[in-house]
Structure formats: C-alpha cells, structure tokens
Amino acid sequence: IAALPGYEHASDDTVDAVLEEAAKLAGNGLAPLNRDGDKVGARLENGVVRTAPGFTGIYKEFVDGGWNSLPFDPEFGGQGMPWLLATTVQEMWQAANMGFGLVLLLNQGAIDAIHHHGSAEQKATYLPRMISGEWTGTMNLTEPQAGSDLGQLKSRAVKDGDHYKITGQKIFITYGEHDLTDNIIHFVLARLPDAPPGNKGISLFLVPKFLLKPDGTPGERNDARAHSIEHKMGIHGNATCQMVLDKAVGSLVGQPNKGLAAMFVMMNAARIGVGMQSLGLTEVAYQNALAYAKERIQSRSLSGVKNPAQPADSILVHPDVRKMLLTAKAYAEGGRALNLYCALLVDQELHHPDEAERKQAAEMVAMLTPIVKAFITDNGWIATSACMQVLGGHGFISEWGMEQFVRDARINMIYEGTNTIQSLDLLGRKVLGNQGATLKKFGKHIADLAAEEA
C-alpha cells in the first residue's frame, strides 16, 4: 500500500508508531471507561445529552492527538494515511469501548458523504472541522414507520430562499445529541413536496445543530433536537436519540431525489464499521476468556493429570473449553483478515494508478461489504457467547465484564441493515447483478490461494 501514489509517507516506522500509540490510548484511556459507560451510560438533561463519565476528556485527547484526521484528505486537514492503517486502529477503539467508538465511526461516514457528494462550499465549511474532530456527524435515516424500508419515510423538506426547512421525526440516531463537541452535523433524509414516491423521491440534507455565523463559528440553535434517548440492551455508553426536527434549517447535499445514493456512502462505511465492532468485541472477549481459562482450576484432564502440584487442572485442558476458545480465536483472526483485505481494496480503489485496478477493487469491496457486516457480526455473537460460557457462572456476573461484550455484540446483527438484508444485497445486487462475474473473480482468488498453500 505504501507504494501507491499518495501513501509514500506510510513508512514502516510511521505505521509502527501509530499502532503503538493507538494501543496505549485504547488500553489506558478507553478500556477503563467501558464499565462506567455501560453502568452509568448517557442521560438527557434539559434537552442536552450528557455522555458517560470520562467521555468528554478522552474525546479531547483524540482531537488533540489528531486521531480523527488519520485517513482523510490533506487538503482539508487530514493526514492522508491508508485506510488499512485506520481500520486497524479502529478495531482497537471498538474492542476497548464500543459505546464511545461509535461516535468516531459515524463521523468518518459523514466525512465521506460530504467528500463524495457535497458542494465546494459545504466541503470548505464542514470538512476541516469534522476531520479534526472539532465537530461530529450523524446519520438520520430511520423513522418509526420506516426502518430499512426507507421508501416509507415521511420527513418533509420545503425550500425557503437559499436553504430548506425540514420537519420530521427520526429514531435510533447514534450520537444525535452529546456534549463532546460544540456542533453536530446531521445528515437527514427527507422528501421534497413534488418528490416521487418510494426510494426515488428521497433527498439528503445537511442540518447543523447550531447554524453558522458568517465567520463559520456556531451561532443560533437550529430546531433539530433530541426528544429522548433509547434505553437499550447494550452499548449504553452510546447516546441513541429520538430526534425531532421542526422546520430545521438545512442545505441540500447532491441532487434532489438522489439522496439515497449519497447516503449509501455513509451506510456502506457503517456496514464495514459494524463488522469491525463485532471483530473488536470477539477479540477482547477471547483475550479475557483465555486469561480466565489459564487461571481457573476445575477437575482433572480426561487424558491424565496435567498439574499435580494443584488440586485440579486449569480449565484450559478441557476439550469443550478449548473448542470455545479456538472458535472465538478463529473468528477473530479470520474476521480481521477479511476486514483488512477490504481496507486494502479501498486504498487500491482510491490510489491505484491503473483505472482498471481501481475499478476492480471497488467492485470487489462492494461485494464483500455485506459479508463483512453479516458474517463477522453473526460470528461475533457466537464468539462472545462462547467466551461468556468459558467463565461459567462468573460470565453472567457484571463485575467480570464478559456479559457486557455479549449485550454489546447483539445489536450489530440488527443495525445498518439486518443480516438477512445483507444476504439479499449480496445475492440480488452483488452476485446476480452482473451474473456472478465478481463472485467468479473472488472464487479465483480463493483457488489461487489454495493452490499456492497446497
């Protein structure tokens, strides 16, 4: 990847230093906040969401350390590092504290949407502050009657001079309101008055929490507000908001009635990100279960005493425990390989000098996106549950932390399109869309690897 044009600065030394510092921030900064994030969670006070203890401080560390800007365009303040590196770092954030890590993932998707579909003015106004992390972005899609079937959404946008007034209700909005930054940029799907029905009549609007003054700083409060926050099974550290927009001022992103295509930039990034969240949870659950299995002594090995100095052997010697641990390990290592392969393809799509190679990389990552989302999250649920089982009764006690990983992992199979919807996308669009041509190319990669490793 470092040989690609624009990535020359991604030297081995630089990559090693980034990974080392990211590991310290994950282990020493984020992980210690994970339990309070789960137990205390976010709370709504007088229309303002207060994040969990320590979240504002650690977010400031992220901004001051330049972590938000890692993979983005240097023209707007990014560091221009490969997505392969940014993905590796993101796995650490999600493993250490998924409730916090969601704000980083959503902001990345919002930045991508502006970069691909925003006007020159929108890019100049919003990208530098969102890339630095000074502001964050959200994705306002779902409504009470319209989940994955976005064609049913009812939010309305009416043109008013050089902007639009947007009215509607959105639910399940990740970090729709919080106290980490002084502005939040909402990406809102809504219909224009003359829009055709269904998916072909959806437009995308950029709606800031605070309207901007002429100098670009936050000014008057916009009427897009958190009505309440959801009380969920897991990821309590993430403020999942019900949002109400009452003639909120916004600007059109891209073309009228073409909003779904623009939003899919965010949705596809989020789908890979959700796979990465389950990967992180699989890894951290495995590490904790393995450490416990080495220390916990129960019964003797079926093949003979392994530790005669102790009254029993460690549970690591028991076949069922080994099966559960090795299952989690296999899903973590295999999922990581798949996730990083997709990141490598994204880098090739963005920077490879050969147009045909760029096109092929884009085609392949499009096919693999629903697999990353569904396969890794399905297996993350299996793996975290198995790791909880390794801890026996302690696995169900909150002080040990394992049951939180299970609760946090469960949502990943649902949001950003349920896993069966990913299956429909894979088969209907990605496989049958070109009569299996991409699938055959991927099959050849597998055959070549099998032959190479024979």
Disulfide bonds with the S-S distance in Angstrom:
none
